[in-house]
Every structure is written in structure tokens, then in C-alpha cells.
């Protein structure tokens, strides 16, 4: 069986596929492969009511599903499809590679399952921070231009599900997390961007170098534009080293005046000097910073990156502005929850790493900072060094709070720190109450944990919801 030739039109009846993990991506892979006629053996170490429901549906379609047992390599399989939640060095993946079994991620399968008669181009967005905002901005710009599109991938809707949609799309805005990029070989995005690179997912990849190498794969086989961040040298290096399709252009974005083949700012105007015919002497106005909401420098940067991808696809300048005006920010990203007694409460639960938390902290002063959780192998000295001049008090929760405490004790010993030992989700109510007691008019209570949420909460959304609920309850009790 030569799986390297498999695509949507292949005879899958002769293919035996193992699927590891039945989250959003894994379930879509198993479901689609079963629909195509493949023999599917799906496994997940977890056993929950939601997974039992997925098991029943897949078994009705003819798949074999095992839940609640240690993962293993199914016997006599031709292909292994792996969840992005599994590290690339997982023992079962290693065993498959040793046995000569090809390993694909969701992106690889999705690329091969595109409708070959009308394949929708992919505009891919990765980066340590800002992926979701940029992808949704891009989707909004494409829709403003009248294109049938959707945001998919790491953003919540499986890319396999999208490419199997019989209605089809003109173009897809694809959010790509680093864990999705190993085991991708044939994907060829129309255009791609890496927004930035900072320490994250070190525990998943085993080293920072491996994490960066995974991110760089987003540029491989790019067709028209490889977009980089002029302020982040690592992204330019990725583009320089990428094996792209002949004719693909390197396009920069910057918060400064753009050079040739760049998008950037001229005073408060977003301009394009990359996709205009007379770019030697002229720039095309795209929008103003007033069109970007919520306004923050990092969102201007995100807007420029999204505009670069949209312009690469041929979207006219007027639709870039309209897309930004129509854009609806995703939840839990520097979201204003309430102002109580002249104290702002900000939910940035999506700040699951130090770089994202730094971006949030740079937006405020006089901060009572709520932080901590699953550190994912990160170091926090740089974050504390940057933030200490803005902090009034730090409230720490979660499994790895000691890592943050150590950095604070060494680098900011004068900033008071309160730790909360409870590992119950309801601890957020106690934290918010404590923050309110400490806060003075003009202060900001900021949830920007710099850590993942999985030690206590189901996900960052659950953590952010608990914060917002506690703040709203506080307001009800105080008659606000």
C-alpha cells in the first residue's frame, strides 16, 4: 500500500488507518475516513460521556473505537493519523516510525482530502501569539470581499470537516498551532505567515529549537507569499530557509514605515507597499488604526499580517478596511469585563504563555495581576523583569505557581504576592474578591495567567468564564 498517493478520489476501502485521539480534530479524521470507506481503528486514553457519544457514532459507521486504555499502535495498519495533542516523540508515534508506518497530522490528511475539482486555497496563520485574532480578521476581510470562506484548523472547527463540506469554499483562513505542524509533508498554502516566536510548548516539543522548527514548516511549499514580521528576526530566518514554490515572494509587515514589499504604518494609516504596481514610489492606503478594535499595538500588527495574506489573495484595499470594521474579536482576549468602583477588570485568559501575558501587561499600568497555571516548561524571568514596574500586587494560582513566585522573589522582591493553593475552579471567586479588596480607583485587575489552564480548568475559556462570573457577581453584590 503506497499511502503517499492517497487523496479524496482514492479507493480507501483497502486502507487500514489508526487514529490516535478523538478530540475535535481526531473525531473529524476518523469520521471522514470511515465515510470514505477506510477501516478505522480509533483510540483515546480518556473515557468521558462526550467521547462515549463519539464512540457510538463512529461504531455505527463501522469504525473500531477503544476508550480509557493506554494508547498502542494498532496492528497491521497502513497509516497512523495523530492528534495534535500528542507530542511528536510519543512512544506510539515512535513505534510507528520504526515500523515504517507513515504518520500524518490533521493538516496532512485535510490537504489530501480536498476536492481536487475545486480545491479551496489555504491562507495559513501561525505564531506564538495572535493567531486567532489574525485568522478572524483575515476571515472578515475575505467575507467583506464577497468570498465564501471560513476560519478553521486550530481555531475550533476541524480543517478535515471543512474540506469535506460538499458546498465548498472559495478560500479558507487556516489557524495553525505548532502541535499541528509535525507530520505535514504535502501541504502547499497559497500564502502563510508566522506572526512571532516566543517560548511556548517546550514540554510538548522537548526543546525551543524543535518548537521553532515546527513553526517554520508553515512556510514550506508556499505558493504566492511568505509573510514575516520585520520586528521578529526568527520569522524572517524561517522565510529565508523555507523551500517555497518558485515565484513566491517574501512579504514583511511592520509597525514602522514600510519598505519595499512590506505593509506598515504611516502615522495612523495602514499602508501596502507590497501588492501595488508602483511600490517603488507609492503606497496604497488600507485602513486607519481607528478601524481596529479593540485598539492595541499588537492588534495593529495582527491587522497588518491579516491584510498581507488577504492582499496576496487579491482582496482590494476597500475590503481590508471593511473587514476590520466588521471584525468581531474572539472571547477571552484582553476583554473588558466590568469597571467597578473605578477599577477595570480585564479578562485575557487566552494569555497562556509569557509572551502573550507580556503583551497584555504592556497595555496597562497599576496592575493587580492574576497569573499561574500549567507553565508548559516556560521560564518567567523576562516577563517579570519587563512587568515589575507596572505591578501593584500579584495573585498566583495553579500547579506551577512556584515557578512564577521564584522569578518574582528574585527580580521583584518588593511586589507583594498572594498564593492560592486550591485546585478547584471556584478558587477564581476567592481570587477576584481578594483583588477587589486590594484595588484602588484607577487600578486594573488583569487575568493574564502566562500559563495554560489544564491543571484546574477545562480550557482557557472555562478559566475566563469563571473570572467574568466572579467579577459580575462582585458587581451585583456592590449594586453596580
C-alpha positions as CSV (number, residue, x, y, z in Angstrom):
1,X,0.0,0.0,0.0
2,X,1.5,3.3,-1.2
3,X,-0.2,5.8,1.1
4,X,1.7,8.7,-0.5
5,X,-0.6,8.6,-3.5
6,X,-3.8,8.8,-1.4
7,X,-6.3,11.6,-1.9
8,X,-10.0,12.2,-2.0
9,X,-10.5,10.2,-5.1
10,X,-8.6,7.1,-3.9
11,X,-10.1,3.7,-3.1
12,X,-9.9,3.9,0.7
13,X,-11.6,0.5,1.2
14,X,-8.2,-1.2,1.1
15,X,-6.7,1.2,3.7
16,X,-6.5,0.4,7.4
17,X,-5.9,3.6,9.4
18,X,-5.2,4.1,13.1
19,X,-6.4,7.3,14.6
20,X,-4.9,8.4,18.0
21,X,-7.1,10.9,19.9
22,X,-10.8,11.7,19.5
23,X,-10.8,15.5,20.2
24,X,-12.2,17.9,17.6
25,X,-9.5,17.1,15.0
26,X,-9.3,13.3,15.7
27,X,-13.0,12.7,15.6
28,X,-13.3,14.6,12.3
29,X,-10.4,12.5,10.8
30,X,-12.0,9.2,12.0
31,X,-15.4,10.2,10.8
32,X,-14.3,11.3,7.3
33,X,-12.0,8.3,6.8
34,X,-14.8,6.0,7.7
35,X,-17.2,7.8,5.3
36,X,-14.6,7.3,2.6
37,X,-14.6,3.6,3.3
38,X,-11.3,3.1,5.2
39,X,-11.1,0.6,8.0
40,X,-10.6,2.9,11.1
41,X,-9.2,1.9,14.5
42,X,-9.5,4.8,16.8
43,X,-8.1,5.1,20.3
44,X,-8.3,7.7,23.2
45,X,-6.8,7.3,26.7
46,X,-9.8,9.3,28.1
47,X,-13.3,8.0,28.7
48,X,-15.9,10.7,29.1
49,X,-19.6,10.9,28.3
50,X,-18.8,13.1,25.2
51,X,-16.3,10.5,24.0
52,X,-18.8,7.7,24.6
53,X,-21.2,9.5,22.3
54,X,-18.5,9.8,19.6
55,X,-17.6,6.2,20.0
56,X,-21.2,5.2,19.4
57,X,-21.5,7.3,16.3
58,X,-18.2,6.0,14.8
59,X,-19.1,2.4,15.6
60,X,-22.4,2.8,13.8
61,X,-20.3,3.8,10.7
62,X,-18.1,0.8,11.1
63,X,-15.1,2.0,13.0
64,X,-13.5,0.2,15.9
65,X,-13.1,2.5,18.9
66,X,-11.3,1.9,22.2
67,X,-11.5,4.4,25.1
68,X,-9.9,4.6,28.5
69,X,-6.9,2.5,27.8
70,X,-3.2,3.3,27.2
71,X,-2.5,4.2,23.6
72,X,-1.0,1.5,21.5
73,X,0.0,1.0,17.8
74,X,-2.9,-0.9,16.1
75,X,-1.8,-4.0,14.3
76,X,-1.4,-4.2,10.6
77,X,-2.3,-0.6,9.8
78,X,-1.2,1.2,6.6
79,X,-1.4,4.7,8.1
80,X,-1.4,6.4,11.5
81,X,-3.2,9.7,11.9
82,X,-2.3,11.5,15.1
83,X,-3.9,14.2,17.3
84,X,-2.0,17.5,17.7
85,X,-2.3,16.9,21.4
86,X,0.3,14.1,21.2
87,X,3.9,15.2,21.3
88,X,6.0,14.1,18.2
89,X,8.2,11.9,20.4
90,X,5.2,10.0,21.9
91,X,6.1,6.3,22.2
92,X,3.3,5.1,19.9
93,X,4.4,7.6,17.2
94,X,8.0,6.5,17.6
95,X,6.9,2.8,17.3
96,X,5.0,3.6,14.1
97,X,8.0,5.3,12.5
98,X,10.3,2.4,13.5
99,X,7.8,0.0,11.9
100,X,7.7,2.0,8.7
101,X,4.1,3.1,9.2
102,X,3.5,6.6,7.7
103,X,2.3,9.2,10.2
104,X,0.1,12.1,9.3
105,X,-1.3,15.0,11.2
106,X,-4.7,16.5,10.7
107,X,-3.3,19.1,8.3
108,X,-1.8,16.5,6.0
109,X,-5.0,14.5,5.9
110,X,-7.1,17.6,5.2
111,X,-4.8,18.7,2.4
112,X,-5.1,15.3,0.7
113,X,-8.9,15.2,1.2
114,X,-9.5,18.5,-0.6
115,X,-12.0,18.4,-3.6
116,X,-9.5,18.1,-6.4
117,X,-12.0,19.5,-8.9
118,X,-12.3,22.8,-6.9
119,X,-9.7,22.9,-4.1
120,X,-10.1,26.0,-1.9
121,X,-6.7,27.7,-1.4
122,X,-5.4,27.9,2.1
123,X,-4.1,31.1,3.8
124,X,-2.2,29.9,6.9
125,X,-1.6,31.8,10.1
126,X,0.8,30.6,12.9
127,X,2.8,32.3,15.6
128,X,3.1,32.0,19.4
129,X,0.5,34.7,19.9
130,X,-2.2,36.5,17.9
131,X,-3.1,33.5,15.7
132,X,-6.8,33.5,16.4
133,X,-7.3,37.3,16.2
134,X,-5.3,37.4,12.9
135,X,-7.2,34.5,11.4
136,X,-10.6,36.0,12.3
137,X,-9.5,39.4,10.9
138,X,-8.5,37.6,7.7
139,X,-11.8,35.8,7.5
140,X,-13.6,39.1,7.9
141,X,-11.6,40.7,5.1
142,X,-12.3,37.8,2.8
143,X,-16.0,37.9,3.6
144,X,-16.1,41.7,3.0
145,X,-14.8,40.9,-0.5
146,X,-17.8,38.7,-1.1
147,X,-15.8,35.4,-0.9
148,X,-17.2,32.2,0.5
149,X,-14.8,31.5,3.3
150,X,-14.5,30.2,6.9
151,X,-11.9,30.1,9.6
152,X,-10.7,26.6,10.5
153,X,-7.9,24.5,12.0
154,X,-6.6,25.4,15.4
155,X,-9.5,27.9,15.8
156,X,-12.1,25.3,16.8
157,X,-13.5,23.9,13.5
158,X,-11.7,20.9,12.1
159,X,-10.0,21.5,8.8
160,X,-10.9,18.0,7.7
161,X,-14.5,18.8,8.3
162,X,-14.2,22.0,6.3
163,X,-12.6,20.4,3.2
164,X,-15.2,17.6,3.2
165,X,-18.0,20.1,3.2
166,X,-19.9,19.4,-0.1
167,X,-20.8,23.1,-0.5
168,X,-17.1,24.0,-0.8
169,X,-15.3,27.4,-0.3
170,X,-13.5,30.0,-2.3
171,X,-10.7,30.2,0.2
172,X,-10.0,29.0,3.8
173,X,-8.4,31.0,6.6
174,X,-6.4,28.4,8.5
175,X,-5.1,28.9,12.0
176,X,-2.2,26.6,12.6
177,X,-0.9,25.7,16.0
178,X,2.7,24.4,16.3
179,X,1.5,21.0,17.5
180,X,-0.3,20.6,14.2
181,X,2.8,21.0,12.1
182,X,4.8,17.9,12.6
183,X,4.0,15.1,10.1
184,X,2.9,17.6,7.4
185,X,4.6,17.0,4.1
186,X,2.5,17.8,1.1
187,X,0.5,20.9,2.3
188,X,1.1,23.9,0.0
189,X,-0.5,27.1,1.3
190,X,-1.4,29.9,-1.1
191,X,0.2,32.2,1.4
192,X,1.4,31.8,5.0
193,X,2.6,33.9,8.0
194,X,4.3,33.3,11.2
195,X,3.4,36.3,13.4
196,X,6.1,35.9,16.1
197,X,8.1,33.4,18.0
198,X,8.4,33.2,21.8
199,X,8.9,30.4,24.3
200,X,5.9,28.1,24.4
201,X,5.1,24.3,24.1
202,X,8.6,23.5,25.2
203,X,7.3,20.5,27.1
204,X,5.4,19.3,24.0
205,X,8.4,19.5,21.6
206,X,11.2,18.8,24.0
207,X,13.2,22.0,23.2
208,X,12.8,25.5,22.0
209,X,14.7,24.7,18.8
210,X,12.2,21.9,18.0
211,X,9.3,24.2,18.6
212,X,10.7,26.9,16.2
213,X,11.4,24.2,13.6
214,X,7.8,23.1,13.8
215,X,6.6,26.7,13.4
216,X,8.8,27.1,10.3
217,X,7.1,24.3,8.5
218,X,4.1,26.6,7.8
219,X,6.1,28.2,5.0
220,X,7.0,25.1,3.2
221,X,5.7,24.9,-0.4
222,X,4.1,28.4,-0.1
223,X,2.9,29.4,-3.5
224,X,2.5,33.2,-3.6
225,X,3.6,34.9,-0.4
226,X,5.6,34.0,2.7
227,X,4.8,36.8,5.2
228,X,7.1,37.6,8.1
229,X,7.3,40.1,11.0
230,X,10.1,42.6,10.5
231,X,10.3,43.1,14.2
232,X,10.9,39.3,14.8
233,X,14.2,38.1,13.1
234,X,13.2,34.5,13.7
235,X,10.3,34.8,11.3
236,X,12.5,36.3,8.6
237,X,15.0,33.5,9.0
238,X,12.2,31.0,8.6
239,X,11.2,32.5,5.3
240,X,14.8,32.7,4.1
241,X,15.3,29.0,4.8
242,X,11.9,27.8,3.6
243,X,11.6,25.6,0.4
244,X,8.8,27.5,-1.3
245,X,7.3,27.3,-4.8
246,X,9.2,29.3,-7.4
247,X,7.9,32.8,-7.6
248,X,6.7,33.0,-4.1
249,X,7.5,36.4,-2.6
250,X,8.8,37.3,0.9
251,X,6.5,40.0,2.3
252,X,7.2,41.9,5.6
253,X,4.8,43.7,8.0
254,X,5.9,46.3,10.4
255,X,4.6,48.9,12.9
256,X,7.0,51.3,11.3
257,X,7.1,53.0,7.8
258,X,7.1,50.1,5.3
259,X,9.9,49.4,2.9
260,X,9.6,47.7,-0.5
261,X,7.4,44.6,-0.4
262,X,6.1,45.4,3.1
263,X,2.9,46.5,4.8
264,X,3.2,49.0,7.6
265,X,2.2,52.3,9.2
266,X,2.5,55.8,8.0
267,X,1.4,57.9,11.0
268,X,-2.0,56.3,11.8
269,X,-2.6,54.8,8.4
270,X,-2.1,51.1,7.4
271,X,-0.5,51.0,4.0
272,X,0.6,48.5,1.5
273,X,3.9,48.7,-0.5
274,X,3.9,45.0,-1.4
275,X,0.9,44.4,-3.7
276,X,0.8,47.7,-5.7
277,X,2.3,48.0,-9.1
278,X,4.2,51.3,-8.4
279,X,5.5,50.2,-5.0
280,X,8.9,51.9,-5.6
281,X,7.3,55.3,-5.1
282,X,3.8,54.7,-3.8
283,X,1.8,53.0,-1.1
284,X,-1.8,52.0,-1.0
285,X,-3.9,53.1,2.0
286,X,-5.7,50.2,3.5
287,X,-7.3,51.4,6.8
288,X,-6.6,53.6,9.8
289,X,-5.8,52.5,13.3
290,X,-9.3,53.8,14.3
291,X,-10.7,50.9,12.3
292,X,-9.1,48.4,14.6
293,X,-10.9,47.2,17.7
294,X,-10.0,46.7,20.4
295,X,-7.2,49.1,19.7
296,X,-3.7,47.9,20.9
297,X,-0.4,47.9,19.1
298,X,-0.4,44.1,18.9
299,X,-3.8,44.2,17.2
300,X,-2.4,46.7,14.6
301,X,0.3,44.2,13.9
302,X,-2.3,41.4,13.6
303,X,-4.3,43.5,11.2
304,X,-1.3,44.1,9.0
305,X,-0.5,40.4,8.9
306,X,-4.1,39.6,8.0
307,X,-4.1,42.3,5.4
308,X,-0.9,40.9,3.8
309,X,-2.5,37.5,3.4
310,X,-5.7,39.0,2.0
311,X,-3.8,41.2,-0.4
312,X,-1.8,38.3,-1.6
313,X,-5.1,36.6,-2.5
314,X,-6.1,39.7,-4.4
315,X,-8.5,41.4,-2.0
316,X,-9.0,45.1,-2.9
317,X,-8.0,47.7,-0.3
318,X,-11.5,48.9,0.5
319,X,-12.5,45.4,1.7
320,X,-9.5,45.3,4.0
321,X,-10.9,48.3,5.9
322,X,-14.4,47.0,5.8
323,X,-13.2,43.7,7.1
324,X,-11.5,45.4,10.1
325,X,-14.7,47.4,10.8
326,X,-16.8,44.3,10.7
327,X,-14.4,42.2,12.7
328,X,-15.7,40.6,16.0
329,X,-12.9,39.8,18.4
330,X,-12.9,36.3,19.9
331,X,-13.6,36.0,23.6
332,X,-11.0,36.0,26.5
333,X,-8.5,38.3,24.7
334,X,-7.9,41.5,26.7
335,X,-11.7,41.7,27.1
336,X,-13.1,44.4,29.4
337,X,-15.5,42.6,31.8
338,X,-16.5,45.5,34.0
339,X,-15.5,48.7,35.8
340,X,-16.4,48.6,39.4
341,X,-15.6,51.5,41.8
342,X,-13.3,52.9,39.1
343,X,-11.4,49.6,38.9
344,X,-11.2,47.9,35.5
345,X,-11.4,44.1,35.3
346,X,-9.8,42.6,32.2
347,X,-10.1,39.0,31.0
348,X,-7.1,37.8,29.0
349,X,-7.4,34.2,29.9
350,X,-6.1,33.4,26.3
351,X,-2.7,34.6,27.5
352,X,-1.5,31.1,28.0
353,X,2.3,31.9,27.7
354,X,4.7,34.5,28.9
355,X,4.8,36.4,25.6
356,X,1.1,36.8,25.5
357,X,0.9,37.9,29.1
358,X,3.7,40.5,28.4
359,X,1.6,41.9,25.6
360,X,-1.4,42.3,27.9
361,X,0.7,43.8,30.8
362,X,2.2,46.4,28.4
363,X,-1.3,47.7,27.8
364,X,-1.9,48.7,31.4
365,X,-0.4,50.3,34.5
366,X,-1.2,49.9,38.2
367,X,-2.0,46.2,37.7
368,X,-3.2,43.7,40.2
369,X,-2.1,40.6,38.2
370,X,-3.7,37.2,38.4
371,X,-1.3,34.6,37.0
372,X,-0.3,30.9,37.2
373,X,-1.4,27.5,36.0
374,X,0.4,24.9,33.8
375,X,3.7,26.5,32.9
376,X,4.4,24.2,29.9
377,X,8.2,24.3,30.7
378,X,8.5,28.1,30.3
379,X,10.8,30.5,32.2
380,X,9.3,33.7,33.6
381,X,12.3,35.9,34.4
382,X,12.0,38.0,31.2
383,X,8.3,38.6,31.8
384,X,8.8,39.6,35.5
385,X,11.6,41.9,34.6
386,X,9.5,43.6,32.0
387,X,6.3,43.8,34.1
388,X,7.6,44.7,37.6
389,X,7.2,48.4,37.1
390,X,3.5,48.0,36.3
391,X,2.6,45.7,39.2
392,X,1.0,46.6,42.5
393,X,0.2,43.0,43.6
394,X,0.4,39.5,42.2
395,X,-2.2,36.8,42.9
396,X,-0.9,33.3,42.0
397,X,-2.9,30.1,41.4
398,X,-2.3,26.8,39.8
399,X,0.1,23.8,39.8
400,X,3.2,25.7,38.7
401,X,2.7,28.9,40.6
402,X,6.0,28.4,42.4
403,X,7.9,29.0,39.0
404,X,6.4,32.4,38.8
405,X,6.9,33.0,42.6
406,X,10.6,32.3,42.3
407,X,11.0,34.8,39.5
408,X,9.1,37.4,41.4
409,X,11.0,36.8,44.6
410,X,14.3,37.2,42.9
411,X,13.6,40.1,40.4
412,X,10.7,42.0,42.1
413,X,11.1,41.3,45.8
414,X,9.1,44.5,46.8
415,X,5.9,43.5,45.0
416,X,3.5,41.7,47.4
417,X,2.4,38.2,46.3
418,X,-0.5,36.1,47.5
419,X,-0.8,32.4,46.6
420,X,-4.0,30.4,46.4
421,X,-3.5,26.6,47.0
422,X,-6.9,25.4,46.0
423,X,-7.0,23.4,42.7
424,X,-10.8,23.9,42.4
425,X,-12.2,26.0,39.6
426,X,-14.1,28.0,42.2
427,X,-10.8,29.4,43.5
428,X,-11.3,32.2,41.0
429,X,-14.1,33.7,43.0
430,X,-11.8,34.0,46.1
431,X,-9.1,35.5,43.9
432,X,-11.4,38.1,42.4
433,X,-12.7,39.0,45.9
434,X,-9.2,39.4,47.2
435,X,-8.2,41.6,44.2
436,X,-11.2,43.8,44.7
437,X,-10.2,44.4,48.3
438,X,-6.7,45.4,47.3
439,X,-7.7,47.6,44.3
440,X,-7.9,51.4,44.4
441,X,-9.6,53.7,41.9
442,X,-7.6,53.7,38.7
443,X,-6.2,50.2,39.1
444,X,-6.6,47.3,36.7
445,X,-7.3,43.7,37.8
446,X,-5.8,41.7,35.0
447,X,-6.3,38.0,34.4
448,X,-3.3,37.2,32.1
449,X,-2.1,33.9,33.5
450,X,1.0,33.3,31.3
451,X,0.2,29.6,31.7
452,X,-2.1,27.0,30.3
453,X,-5.3,26.2,32.2
454,X,-5.5,22.5,32.1
455,X,-4.3,22.0,35.7
456,X,-7.6,23.4,37.1
457,X,-9.9,24.3,34.2
458,X,-11.2,22.5,31.1
459,X,-9.6,25.2,28.9
460,X,-8.7,28.9,28.9
461,X,-12.3,29.7,28.0
462,X,-13.6,28.0,31.2
463,X,-11.0,29.9,33.2
464,X,-12.0,33.2,31.6
465,X,-15.7,32.5,32.2
466,X,-15.1,31.8,35.9
467,X,-13.2,35.1,36.1
468,X,-16.0,37.0,34.4
469,X,-18.7,35.3,36.5
470,X,-16.8,36.2,39.7
471,X,-16.5,39.8,38.6
472,X,-20.1,40.1,37.6
473,X,-21.2,38.6,41.0
474,X,-19.0,41.1,42.7
475,X,-20.8,43.9,40.8
476,X,-24.2,42.6,41.8
477,X,-23.2,42.5,45.4
478,X,-22.0,46.1,45.3
479,X,-25.0,47.4,43.4
480,X,-23.1,48.2,40.2
